[in-house]
Amino acid sequence: MIRKQRFFITLKTKTIDEIINTNKEFKTGEQRSFFIASVLKKYKIIAIRCQTPNIIKEAKKIPAKTWKRYLI
């Protein structure tokens, strides 16, 4: 549980650049936020039909009801 909390707290409280450019050693769970931030730096992550859109937004992802709007 602590790993998931650290992951979410890091994503919620820091910007993508702050996570990527940190010089400190990551604690267990925080390294996962680094990988997600690295992906979010280049791409958008869209969660379709999620039950908790507020949590998706806090984790810097995009909640959506359908995928059609996001087709390229």
mmCIF file of the N, C-alpha and C atoms, coordinates in Angstrom:
data_MODEL
# 
_entry.id   MODEL 
# 
loop_
_atom_site.group_PDB 
_atom_site.id 
_atom_site.type_symbol 
_atom_site.label_atom_id 
_atom_site.label_alt_id 
_atom_site.label_comp_id 
_atom_site.label_asym_id 
_atom_site.label_entity_id 
_atom_site.label_seq_id 
_atom_site.pdbx_PDB_ins_code 
_atom_site.Cartn_x 
_atom_site.Cartn_y 
_atom_site.Cartn_z 
_atom_site.occupancy 
_atom_site.B_iso_or_equiv 
_atom_site.pdbx_formal_charge 
_atom_site.auth_seq_id 
_atom_site.auth_comp_id 
_atom_site.auth_asym_id 
_atom_site.auth_atom_id 
_atom_site.pdbx_PDB_model_num 
ATOM 1   N N  . MET A 1 1  ? 0.818   -1.197 0.000   1.00 0.00 ? 1  MET A N  1 
ATOM 2   C CA . MET A 1 1  ? 0.000   0.000  0.000   1.00 0.00 ? 1  MET A CA 1 
ATOM 3   C C  . MET A 1 1  ? 0.861   1.261  0.000   1.00 0.00 ? 1  MET A C  1 
ATOM 4   N N  . ILE A 1 2  ? 1.961   1.241  0.722   1.00 0.00 ? 2  ILE A N  1 
ATOM 5   C CA . ILE A 1 2  ? 2.819   2.424  0.800   1.00 0.00 ? 2  ILE A CA 1 
ATOM 6   C C  . ILE A 1 2  ? 3.371   2.774  -0.570  1.00 0.00 ? 2  ILE A C  1 
ATOM 7   N N  . ARG A 1 3  ? 3.733   1.756  -1.372  1.00 0.00 ? 3  ARG A N  1 
ATOM 8   C CA . ARG A 1 3  ? 4.274   2.024  -2.707  1.00 0.00 ? 3  ARG A CA 1 
ATOM 9   C C  . ARG A 1 3  ? 3.256   2.757  -3.566  1.00 0.00 ? 3  ARG A C  1 
ATOM 10  N N  . LYS A 1 4  ? 2.003   2.313  -3.529  1.00 0.00 ? 4  LYS A N  1 
ATOM 11  C CA . LYS A 1 4  ? 0.955   2.961  -4.320  1.00 0.00 ? 4  LYS A CA 1 
ATOM 12  C C  . LYS A 1 4  ? 0.717   4.391  -3.838  1.00 0.00 ? 4  LYS A C  1 
ATOM 13  N N  . GLN A 1 5  ? 0.767   4.593  -2.540  1.00 0.00 ? 5  GLN A N  1 
ATOM 14  C CA . GLN A 1 5  ? 0.572   5.936  -1.990  1.00 0.00 ? 5  GLN A CA 1 
ATOM 15  C C  . GLN A 1 5  ? 1.693   6.873  -2.423  1.00 0.00 ? 5  GLN A C  1 
ATOM 16  N N  . ARG A 1 6  ? 2.932   6.406  -2.359  1.00 0.00 ? 6  ARG A N  1 
ATOM 17  C CA . ARG A 1 6  ? 4.057   7.240  -2.786  1.00 0.00 ? 6  ARG A CA 1 
ATOM 18  C C  . ARG A 1 6  ? 3.955   7.577  -4.271  1.00 0.00 ? 6  ARG A C  1 
ATOM 19  N N  . PHE A 1 7  ? 3.582   6.592  -5.071  1.00 0.00 ? 7  PHE A N  1 
ATOM 20  C CA . PHE A 1 7  ? 3.410   6.798  -6.507  1.00 0.00 ? 7  PHE A CA 1 
ATOM 21  C C  . PHE A 1 7  ? 2.383   7.891  -6.764  1.00 0.00 ? 7  PHE A C  1 
ATOM 22  N N  . PHE A 1 8  ? 1.224   7.764  -6.150  1.00 0.00 ? 8  PHE A N  1 
ATOM 23  C CA . PHE A 1 8  ? 0.138   8.713  -6.384  1.00 0.00 ? 8  PHE A CA 1 
ATOM 24  C C  . PHE A 1 8  ? 0.469   10.091 -5.818  1.00 0.00 ? 8  PHE A C  1 
ATOM 25  N N  . ILE A 1 9  ? 1.017   10.150 -4.634  1.00 0.00 ? 9  ILE A N  1 
ATOM 26  C CA . ILE A 1 9  ? 1.360   11.435 -4.014  1.00 0.00 ? 9  ILE A CA 1 
ATOM 27  C C  . ILE A 1 9  ? 2.397   12.178 -4.860  1.00 0.00 ? 9  ILE A C  1 
ATOM 28  N N  . THR A 1 10 ? 3.378   11.465 -5.378  1.00 0.00 ? 10 THR A N  1 
ATOM 29  C CA . THR A 1 10 ? 4.395   12.096 -6.213  1.00 0.00 ? 10 THR A CA 1 
ATOM 30  C C  . THR A 1 10 ? 3.777   12.670 -7.474  1.00 0.00 ? 10 THR A C  1 
ATOM 31  N N  . LEU A 1 11 ? 2.929   11.904 -8.149  1.00 0.00 ? 11 LEU A N  1 
ATOM 32  C CA . LEU A 1 11 ? 2.273   12.409 -9.361  1.00 0.00 ? 11 LEU A CA 1 
ATOM 33  C C  . LEU A 1 11 ? 1.343   13.575 -9.066  1.00 0.00 ? 11 LEU A C  1 
ATOM 34  N N  . LYS A 1 12 ? 0.686   13.509 -7.927  1.00 0.00 ? 12 LYS A N  1 
ATOM 35  C CA . LYS A 1 12 ? -0.308  14.527 -7.579  1.00 0.00 ? 12 LYS A CA 1 
ATOM 36  C C  . LYS A 1 12 ? 0.340   15.846 -7.156  1.00 0.00 ? 12 LYS A C  1 
ATOM 37  N N  . THR A 1 13 ? 1.478   15.787 -6.499  1.00 0.00 ? 13 THR A N  1 
ATOM 38  C CA . THR A 1 13 ? 2.034   16.996 -5.888  1.00 0.00 ? 13 THR A CA 1 
ATOM 39  C C  . THR A 1 13 ? 3.172   17.638 -6.668  1.00 0.00 ? 13 THR A C  1 
ATOM 40  N N  . LYS A 1 14 ? 3.711   16.939 -7.668  1.00 0.00 ? 14 LYS A N  1 
ATOM 41  C CA . LYS A 1 14 ? 4.831   17.491 -8.419  1.00 0.00 ? 14 LYS A CA 1 
ATOM 42  C C  . LYS A 1 14 ? 4.487   17.596 -9.899  1.00 0.00 ? 14 LYS A C  1 
ATOM 43  N N  . THR A 1 15 ? 5.141   18.510 -10.571 1.00 0.00 ? 15 THR A N  1 
ATOM 44  C CA . THR A 1 15 ? 4.952   18.610 -12.009 1.00 0.00 ? 15 THR A CA 1 
ATOM 45  C C  . THR A 1 15 ? 5.740   17.491 -12.689 1.00 0.00 ? 15 THR A C  1 
ATOM 46  N N  . ILE A 1 16 ? 5.427   17.264 -13.949 1.00 0.00 ? 16 ILE A N  1 
ATOM 47  C CA . ILE A 1 16 ? 6.137   16.238 -14.710 1.00 0.00 ? 16 ILE A CA 1 
ATOM 48  C C  . ILE A 1 16 ? 7.630   16.559 -14.749 1.00 0.00 ? 16 ILE A C  1 
ATOM 49  N N  . ASP A 1 17 ? 7.968   17.810 -14.997 1.00 0.00 ? 17 ASP A N  1 
ATOM 50  C CA . ASP A 1 17 ? 9.382   18.204 -15.047 1.00 0.00 ? 17 ASP A CA 1 
ATOM 51  C C  . ASP A 1 17 ? 10.083  18.035 -13.703 1.00 0.00 ? 17 ASP A C  1 
ATOM 52  N N  . GLU A 1 18 ? 9.395   18.340 -12.617 1.00 0.00 ? 18 GLU A N  1 
ATOM 53  C CA . GLU A 1 18 ? 9.995   18.152 -11.291 1.00 0.00 ? 18 GLU A CA 1 
ATOM 54  C C  . GLU A 1 18 ? 10.309  16.679 -11.040 1.00 0.00 ? 18 GLU A C  1 
ATOM 55  N N  . ILE A 1 19 ? 9.420   15.797 -11.457 1.00 0.00 ? 19 ILE A N  1 
ATOM 56  C CA . ILE A 1 19 ? 9.648   14.367 -11.253 1.00 0.00 ? 19 ILE A CA 1 
ATOM 57  C C  . ILE A 1 19 ? 10.825  13.895 -12.100 1.00 0.00 ? 19 ILE A C  1 
ATOM 58  N N  . ILE A 1 20 ? 10.848  14.296 -13.362 1.00 0.00 ? 20 ILE A N  1 
ATOM 59  C CA . ILE A 1 20 ? 11.892  13.830 -14.276 1.00 0.00 ? 20 ILE A CA 1 
ATOM 60  C C  . ILE A 1 20 ? 13.263  14.402 -13.906 1.00 0.00 ? 20 ILE A C  1 
ATOM 61  N N  . ASN A 1 21 ? 13.310  15.645 -13.484 1.00 0.00 ? 21 ASN A N  1 
ATOM 62  C CA . ASN A 1 21 ? 14.592  16.324 -13.241 1.00 0.00 ? 21 ASN A CA 1 
ATOM 63  C C  . ASN A 1 21 ? 15.102  16.227 -11.810 1.00 0.00 ? 21 ASN A C  1 
ATOM 64  N N  . THR A 1 22 ? 14.503  15.413 -11.001 1.00 0.00 ? 22 THR A N  1 
ATOM 65  C CA . THR A 1 22 ? 14.936  15.298 -9.608  1.00 0.00 ? 22 THR A CA 1 
ATOM 66  C C  . THR A 1 22 ? 16.318  14.657 -9.520  1.00 0.00 ? 22 THR A C  1 
ATOM 67  N N  . ASN A 1 23 ? 17.084  15.085 -8.553  1.00 0.00 ? 23 ASN A N  1 
ATOM 68  C CA . ASN A 1 23 ? 18.418  14.520 -8.327  1.00 0.00 ? 23 ASN A CA 1 
ATOM 69  C C  . ASN A 1 23 ? 18.434  13.545 -7.161  1.00 0.00 ? 23 ASN A C  1 
ATOM 70  N N  . LYS A 1 24 ? 17.328  13.440 -6.471  1.00 0.00 ? 24 LYS A N  1 
ATOM 71  C CA . LYS A 1 24 ? 17.306  12.561 -5.307  1.00 0.00 ? 24 LYS A CA 1 
ATOM 72  C C  . LYS A 1 24 ? 17.043  11.111 -5.726  1.00 0.00 ? 24 LYS A C  1 
ATOM 73  N N  . GLU A 1 25 ? 17.403  10.215 -4.852  1.00 0.00 ? 25 GLU A N  1 
ATOM 74  C CA . GLU A 1 25 ? 17.155  8.799  -5.102  1.00 0.00 ? 25 GLU A CA 1 
ATOM 75  C C  . GLU A 1 25 ? 15.691  8.501  -4.796  1.00 0.00 ? 25 GLU A C  1 
ATOM 76  N N  . PHE A 1 26 ? 15.035  7.771  -5.667  1.00 0.00 ? 26 PHE A N  1 
ATOM 77  C CA . PHE A 1 26 ? 13.624  7.466  -5.484  1.00 0.00 ? 26 PHE A CA 1 
ATOM 78  C C  . PHE A 1 26 ? 13.419  6.400  -4.417  1.00 0.00 ? 26 PHE A C  1 
ATOM 79  N N  . LYS A 1 27 ? 12.371  6.589  -3.621  1.00 0.00 ? 27 LYS A N  1 
ATOM 80  C CA . LYS A 1 27 ? 11.958  5.564  -2.662  1.00 0.00 ? 27 LYS A CA 1 
ATOM 81  C C  . LYS A 1 27 ? 11.080  4.565  -3.395  1.00 0.00 ? 27 LYS A C  1 
ATOM 82  N N  . THR A 1 28 ? 10.824  3.439  -2.761  1.00 0.00 ? 28 THR A N  1 
ATOM 83  C CA . THR A 1 28 ? 9.964   2.431  -3.351  1.00 0.00 ? 28 THR A CA 1 
ATOM 84  C C  . THR A 1 28 ? 8.614   3.045  -3.692  1.00 0.00 ? 28 THR A C  1 
ATOM 85  N N  . GLY A 1 29 ? 8.169   2.879  -4.920  1.00 0.00 ? 29 GLY A N  1 
ATOM 86  C CA . GLY A 1 29 ? 6.903   3.440  -5.378  1.00 0.00 ? 29 GLY A CA 1 
ATOM 87  C C  . GLY A 1 29 ? 7.084   4.725  -6.167  1.00 0.00 ? 29 GLY A C  1 
ATOM 88  N N  . GLU A 1 30 ? 8.057   5.536  -5.771  1.00 0.00 ? 30 GLU A N  1 
ATOM 89  C CA . GLU A 1 30 ? 8.288   6.802  -6.464  1.00 0.00 ? 30 GLU A CA 1 
ATOM 90  C C  . GLU A 1 30 ? 8.886   6.597  -7.855  1.00 0.00 ? 30 GLU A C  1 
ATOM 91  N N  . GLN A 1 31 ? 9.670   5.535  -8.027  1.00 0.00 ? 31 GLN A N  1 
ATOM 92  C CA . GLN A 1 31 ? 10.265  5.298  -9.343  1.00 0.00 ? 31 GLN A CA 1 
ATOM 93  C C  . GLN A 1 31 ? 9.194   5.053  -10.398 1.00 0.00 ? 31 GLN A C  1 
ATOM 94  N N  . ARG A 1 32 ? 8.074   4.499  -10.005 1.00 0.00 ? 32 ARG A N  1 
ATOM 95  C CA . ARG A 1 32 ? 6.949   4.289  -10.933 1.00 0.00 ? 32 ARG A CA 1 
ATOM 96  C C  . ARG A 1 32 ? 6.430   5.631  -11.446 1.00 0.00 ? 32 ARG A C  1 
ATOM 97  N N  . SER A 1 33 ? 6.391   6.636  -10.590 1.00 0.00 ? 33 SER A N  1 
ATOM 98  C CA . SER A 1 33 ? 5.942   7.959  -11.030 1.00 0.00 ? 33 SER A CA 1 
ATOM 99  C C  . SER A 1 33 ? 6.931   8.562  -12.030 1.00 0.00 ? 33 SER A C  1 
ATOM 100 N N  . PHE A 1 34 ? 8.221   8.230  -11.893 1.00 0.00 ? 34 PHE A N  1 
ATOM 101 C CA . PHE A 1 34 ? 9.208   8.706  -12.860 1.00 0.00 ? 34 PHE A CA 1 
ATOM 102 C C  . PHE A 1 34 ? 8.916   8.124  -14.246 1.00 0.00 ? 34 PHE A C  1 
ATOM 103 N N  . PHE A 1 35 ? 8.620   6.843  -14.325 1.00 0.00 ? 35 PHE A N  1 
ATOM 104 C CA . PHE A 1 35 ? 8.330   6.209  -15.613 1.00 0.00 ? 35 PHE A CA 1 
ATOM 105 C C  . PHE A 1 35 ? 7.067   6.785  -16.248 1.00 0.00 ? 35 PHE A C  1 
ATOM 106 N N  . ILE A 1 36 ? 6.031   6.982  -15.440 1.00 0.00 ? 36 ILE A N  1 
ATOM 107 C CA . ILE A 1 36 ? 4.795   7.568  -15.964 1.00 0.00 ? 36 ILE A CA 1 
ATOM 108 C C  . ILE A 1 36 ? 5.040   9.010  -16.411 1.00 0.00 ? 36 ILE A C  1 
ATOM 109 N N  . ALA A 1 37 ? 5.801   9.771  -15.638 1.00 0.00 ? 37 ALA A N  1 
ATOM 110 C CA . ALA A 1 37 ? 6.104   11.163 -16.011 1.00 0.00 ? 37 ALA A CA 1 
ATOM 111 C C  . ALA A 1 37 ? 6.892   11.212 -17.317 1.00 0.00 ? 37 ALA A C  1 
ATOM 112 N N  . SER A 1 38 ? 7.783   10.257 -17.505 1.00 0.00 ? 38 SER A N  1 
ATOM 113 C CA . SER A 1 38 ? 8.554   10.205 -18.756 1.00 0.00 ? 38 SER A CA 1 
ATOM 114 C C  . SER A 1 38 ? 7.648   9.969  -19.956 1.00 0.00 ? 38 SER A C  1 
ATOM 115 N N  . VAL A 1 39 ? 6.652   9.128  -19.782 1.00 0.00 ? 39 VAL A N  1 
ATOM 116 C CA . VAL A 1 39 ? 5.682   8.877  -20.853 1.00 0.00 ? 39 VAL A CA 1 
ATOM 117 C C  . VAL A 1 39 ? 4.808   10.113 -21.062 1.00 0.00 ? 39 VAL A C  1 
ATOM 118 N N  . LEU A 1 40 ? 4.336   10.712 -19.967 1.00 0.00 ? 40 LEU A N  1 
ATOM 119 C CA . LEU A 1 40 ? 3.462   11.883 -20.060 1.00 0.00 ? 40 LEU A CA 1 
ATOM 120 C C  . LEU A 1 40 ? 4.169   13.090 -20.665 1.00 0.00 ? 40 LEU A C  1 
ATOM 121 N N  . LYS A 1 41 ? 5.474   13.132 -20.595 1.00 0.00 ? 41 LYS A N  1 
ATOM 122 C CA . LYS A 1 41 ? 6.239   14.222 -21.199 1.00 0.00 ? 41 LYS A CA 1 
ATOM 123 C C  . LYS A 1 41 ? 6.071   14.219 -22.722 1.00 0.00 ? 41 LYS A C  1 
ATOM 124 N N  . LYS A 1 42 ? 5.883   13.027 -23.300 1.00 0.00 ? 42 LYS A N  1 
ATOM 125 C CA . LYS A 1 42 ? 5.780   12.899 -24.756 1.00 0.00 ? 42 LYS A CA 1 
ATOM 126 C C  . LYS A 1 42 ? 4.375   12.572 -25.245 1.00 0.00 ? 42 LYS A C  1 
ATOM 127 N N  . TYR A 1 43 ? 3.583   11.911 -24.415 1.00 0.00 ? 43 TYR A N  1 
ATOM 128 C CA . TYR A 1 43 ? 2.277   11.406 -24.852 1.00 0.00 ? 43 TYR A CA 1 
ATOM 129 C C  . TYR A 1 43 ? 1.201   11.727 -23.819 1.00 0.00 ? 43 TYR A C  1 
ATOM 130 N N  . LYS A 1 44 ? -0.043  11.684 -24.263 1.00 0.00 ? 44 LYS A N  1 
ATOM 131 C CA . LYS A 1 44 ? -1.179  11.803 -23.356 1.00 0.00 ? 44 LYS A CA 1 
ATOM 132 C C  . LYS A 1 44 ? -1.683  10.394 -23.045 1.00 0.00 ? 44 LYS A C  1 
ATOM 133 N N  . ILE A 1 45 ? -2.001  10.154 -21.794 1.00 0.00 ? 45 ILE A N  1 
ATOM 134 C CA . ILE A 1 45 ? -2.592  8.873  -21.395 1.00 0.00 ? 45 ILE A CA 1 
ATOM 135 C C  . ILE A 1 45 ? -4.075  9.125  -21.172 1.00 0.00 ? 45 ILE A C  1 
ATOM 136 N N  . ILE A 1 46 ? -4.915  8.399  -21.881 1.00 0.00 ? 46 ILE A N  1 
ATOM 137 C CA . ILE A 1 46 ? -6.361  8.586  -21.819 1.00 0.00 ? 46 ILE A CA 1 
ATOM 138 C C  . ILE A 1 46 ? -6.993  7.335  -21.218 1.00 0.00 ? 46 ILE A C  1 
ATOM 139 N N  . ALA A 1 47 ? -7.775  7.514  -20.181 1.00 0.00 ? 47 ALA A N  1 
ATOM 140 C CA . ALA A 1 47 ? -8.487  6.410  -19.542 1.00 0.00 ? 47 ALA A CA 1 
ATOM 141 C C  . ALA A 1 47 ? -9.952  6.474  -19.976 1.00 0.00 ? 47 ALA A C  1 
ATOM 142 N N  . ILE A 1 48 ? -10.374 5.500  -20.729 1.00 0.00 ? 48 ILE A N  1 
ATOM 143 C CA . ILE A 1 48 ? -11.741 5.467  -21.254 1.00 0.00 ? 48 ILE A CA 1 
ATOM 144 C C  . ILE A 1 48 ? -12.662 4.771  -20.255 1.00 0.00 ? 48 ILE A C  1 
ATOM 145 N N  . ARG A 1 49 ? -13.822 5.391  -20.012 1.00 0.00 ? 49 ARG A N  1 
ATOM 146 C CA . ARG A 1 49 ? -14.866 4.852  -19.131 1.00 0.00 ? 49 ARG A CA 1 
ATOM 147 C C  . ARG A 1 49 ? -14.367 4.510  -17.731 1.00 0.00 ? 49 ARG A C  1 
ATOM 148 N N  . CYS A 1 50 ? -13.523 5.360  -17.189 1.00 0.00 ? 50 CYS A N  1 
ATOM 149 C CA . CYS A 1 50 ? -13.023 5.108  -15.838 1.00 0.00 ? 50 CYS A CA 1 
ATOM 150 C C  . CYS A 1 50 ? -14.103 5.446  -14.812 1.00 0.00 ? 50 CYS A C  1 
ATOM 151 N N  . GLN A 1 51 ? -14.057 4.765  -13.704 1.00 0.00 ? 51 GLN A N  1 
ATOM 152 C CA . GLN A 1 51 ? -15.060 4.981  -12.655 1.00 0.00 ? 51 GLN A CA 1 
ATOM 153 C C  . GLN A 1 51 ? -14.672 6.106  -11.708 1.00 0.00 ? 51 GLN A C  1 
ATOM 154 N N  . THR A 1 52 ? -13.426 6.500  -11.752 1.00 0.00 ? 52 THR A N  1 
ATOM 155 C CA . THR A 1 52 ? -12.938 7.556  -10.855 1.00 0.00 ? 52 THR A CA 1 
ATOM 156 C C  . THR A 1 52 ? -12.190 8.629  -11.651 1.00 0.00 ? 52 THR A C  1 
ATOM 157 N N  . PRO A 1 53 ? -12.918 9.438  -12.432 1.00 0.00 ? 53 PRO A N  1 
ATOM 158 C CA . PRO A 1 53 ? -12.242 10.439 -13.270 1.00 0.00 ? 53 PRO A CA 1 
ATOM 159 C C  . PRO A 1 53 ? -11.437 11.465 -12.481 1.00 0.00 ? 53 PRO A C  1 
ATOM 160 N N  . ASN A 1 54 ? -11.856 11.775 -11.276 1.00 0.00 ? 54 ASN A N  1 
ATOM 161 C CA . ASN A 1 54 ? -11.115 12.753 -10.471 1.00 0.00 ? 54 ASN A CA 1 
ATOM 162 C C  . ASN A 1 54 ? -9.721  12.236 -10.119 1.00 0.00 ? 54 ASN A C  1 
ATOM 163 N N  . ILE A 1 55 ? -9.605  10.957 -9.839  1.00 0.00 ? 55 ILE A N  1 
ATOM 164 C CA . ILE A 1 55 ? -8.296  10.380 -9.527  1.00 0.00 ? 55 ILE A CA 1 
ATOM 165 C C  . ILE A 1 55 ? -7.432  10.332 -10.785 1.00 0.00 ? 55 ILE A C  1 
ATOM 166 N N  . ILE A 1 56 ? -8.040  10.033 -11.918 1.00 0.00 ? 56 ILE A N  1 
ATOM 167 C CA . ILE A 1 56 ? -7.312  10.011 -13.188 1.00 0.00 ? 56 ILE A CA 1 
ATOM 168 C C  . ILE A 1 56 ? -6.733  11.403 -13.475 1.00 0.00 ? 56 ILE A C  1 
ATOM 169 N N  . LYS A 1 57 ? -7.521  12.436 -13.259 1.00 0.00 ? 57 LYS A N  1 
ATOM 170 C CA . LYS A 1 57 ? -7.043  13.812 -13.481 1.00 0.00 ? 57 LYS A CA 1 
ATOM 171 C C  . LYS A 1 57 ? -5.904  14.162 -12.532 1.00 0.00 ? 57 LYS A C  1 
ATOM 172 N N  . GLU A 1 58 ? -6.024  13.769 -11.274 1.00 0.00 ? 58 GLU A N  1 
ATOM 173 C CA . GLU A 1 58 ? -4.980  14.070 -10.297 1.00 0.00 ? 58 GLU A CA 1 
ATOM 174 C C  . GLU A 1 58 ? -3.665  13.386 -10.653 1.00 0.00 ? 58 GLU A C  1 
ATOM 175 N N  . ALA A 1 59 ? -3.754  12.260 -11.351 1.00 0.00 ? 59 ALA A N  1 
ATOM 176 C CA . ALA A 1 59 ? -2.560  11.531 -11.772 1.00 0.00 ? 59 ALA A CA 1 
ATOM 177 C C  . ALA A 1 59 ? -2.073  12.011 -13.147 1.00 0.00 ? 59 ALA A C  1 
ATOM 178 N N  . LYS A 1 60 ? -2.554  13.171 -13.562 1.00 0.00 ? 60 LYS A N  1 
ATOM 179 C CA . LYS A 1 60 ? -2.128  13.832 -14.803 1.00 0.00 ? 60 LYS A CA 1 
ATOM 180 C C  . LYS A 1 60 ? -2.479  13.036 -16.066 1.00 0.00 ? 60 LYS A C  1 
ATOM 181 N N  . LYS A 1 61 ? -3.551  12.281 -15.997 1.00 0.00 ? 61 LYS A N  1 
ATOM 182 C CA . LYS A 1 61 ? -4.044  11.538 -17.150 1.00 0.00 ? 61 LYS A CA 1 
ATOM 183 C C  . LYS A 1 61 ? -5.388  12.135 -17.554 1.00 0.00 ? 61 LYS A C  1 
ATOM 184 N N  . ILE A 1 62 ? -5.926  11.712 -18.676 1.00 0.00 ? 62 ILE A N  1 
ATOM 185 C CA . ILE A 1 62 ? -7.161  12.296 -19.194 1.00 0.00 ? 62 ILE A CA 1 
ATOM 186 C C  . ILE A 1 62 ? -8.294  11.280 -19.100 1.00 0.00 ? 62 ILE A C  1 
ATOM 187 N N  . PRO A 1 63 ? -9.337  11.567 -18.313 1.00 0.00 ? 63 PRO A N  1 
ATOM 188 C CA . PRO A 1 63 ? -10.502 10.677 -18.305 1.00 0.00 ? 63 PRO A CA 1 
ATOM 189 C C  . PRO A 1 63 ? -11.405 10.997 -19.490 1.00 0.00 ? 63 PRO A C  1 
ATOM 190 N N  . ALA A 1 64 ? -12.003 9.980  -20.081 1.00 0.00 ? 64 ALA A N  1 
ATOM 191 C CA . ALA A 1 64 ? -12.890 10.200 -21.224 1.00 0.00 ? 64 ALA A CA 1 
ATOM 192 C C  . ALA A 1 64 ? -14.008 9.163  -21.214 1.00 0.00 ? 64 ALA A C  1 
ATOM 193 N N  . LYS A 1 65 ? -15.167 9.568  -21.713 1.00 0.00 ? 65 LYS A N  1 
ATOM 194 C CA . LYS A 1 65 ? -16.301 8.640  -21.809 1.00 0.00 ? 65 LYS A CA 1 
ATOM 195 C C  . LYS A 1 65 ? -16.178 7.746  -23.033 1.00 0.00 ? 65 LYS A C  1 
ATOM 196 N N  . THR A 1 66 ? -15.645 8.301  -24.127 1.00 0.00 ? 66 THR A N  1 
ATOM 197 C CA . THR A 1 66 ? -15.432 7.513  -25.341 1.00 0.00 ? 66 THR A CA 1 
ATOM 198 C C  . THR A 1 66 ? -14.065 7.839  -25.917 1.00 0.00 ? 66 THR A C  1 
ATOM 199 N N  . TRP A 1 67 ? -13.589 7.034  -26.808 1.00 0.00 ? 67 TRP A N  1 
ATOM 200 C CA . TRP A 1 67 ? -12.294 7.221  -27.440 1.00 0.00 ? 67 TRP A CA 1 
ATOM 201 C C  . TRP A 1 67 ? -12.378 8.057  -28.720 1.00 0.00 ? 67 TRP A C  1 
ATOM 202 N N  . LYS A 1 68 ? -13.563 8.277  -29.262 1.00 0.00 ? 68 LYS A N  1 
ATOM 203 C CA . LYS A 1 68 ? -13.721 8.915  -30.569 1.00 0.00 ? 68 LYS A CA 1 
ATOM 204 C C  . LYS A 1 68 ? -13.101 10.302 -30.633 1.00 0.00 ? 68 LYS A C  1 
ATOM 205 N N  . ARG A 1 69 ? -13.214 11.074 -29.596 1.00 0.00 ? 69 ARG A N  1 
ATOM 206 C CA . ARG A 1 69 ? -12.691 12.441 -29.582 1.00 0.00 ? 69 ARG A CA 1 
ATOM 207 C C  . ARG A 1 69 ? -11.162 12.465 -29.721 1.00 0.00 ? 69 ARG A C  1 
ATOM 208 N N  . TYR A 1 70 ? -10.504 11.413 -29.317 1.00 0.00 ? 70 TYR A N  1 
ATOM 209 C CA . TYR A 1 70 ? -9.054  11.397 -29.268 1.00 0.00 ? 70 TYR A CA 1 
ATOM 210 C C  . TYR A 1 70 ? -8.400  10.690 -30.452 1.00 0.00 ? 70 TYR A C  1 
ATOM 211 N N  . LEU A 1 71 ? -9.190  10.294 -31.443 1.00 0.00 ? 71 LEU A N  1 
ATOM 212 C CA . LEU A 1 71 ? -8.611  9.697  -32.634 1.00 0.00 ? 71 LEU A CA 1 
ATOM 213 C C  . LEU A 1 71 ? -7.843  10.739 -33.431 1.00 0.00 ? 71 LEU A C  1 
ATOM 214 N N  . ILE A 1 72 ? -6.767  10.350 -33.973 1.00 0.00 ? 72 ILE A N  1 
ATOM 215 C CA . ILE A 1 72 ? -5.961  11.273 -34.770 1.00 0.00 ? 72 ILE A CA 1 
ATOM 216 C C  . ILE A 1 72 ? -6.379  11.227 -36.208 1.00 0.00 ? 72 ILE A C  1 
# 
